[in-house]
């Protein structure tokens, strides 16, 4: 059964009736409720951006030019690594298939 934190919900009701802006966070089970006033948000450095309230200042950043360096492999080196990976993947797949069939046979022994 849900254990609702009545005290925190009452506190939010009071703030709403007083028309005091606040921000709240509730966990899925409604057991933990955090309530932040505008001052609390600033003190905790929590930034919010809602249509009617925001404490985020517009910012601009300087775009920097990025230079990419590539280190291409030779086709032979790539092919060797691909074949090796493919071989390992295929080997693991075969082990998985063996394992799966092994347990299927075992389960027939136990459940029949």
Secondary structure, 3 states (H helix, E strand, C coil): CCCCCHHHHHHHHHHHHCCCCEEEEECCCCCCEEEEEHHHHHHHCCCCECCCCECCCCCCCCCCCCCCCCCCCCHHHHHHHHHHHHHHHHHHHHHHHHHHHHHHHHHHHHHC
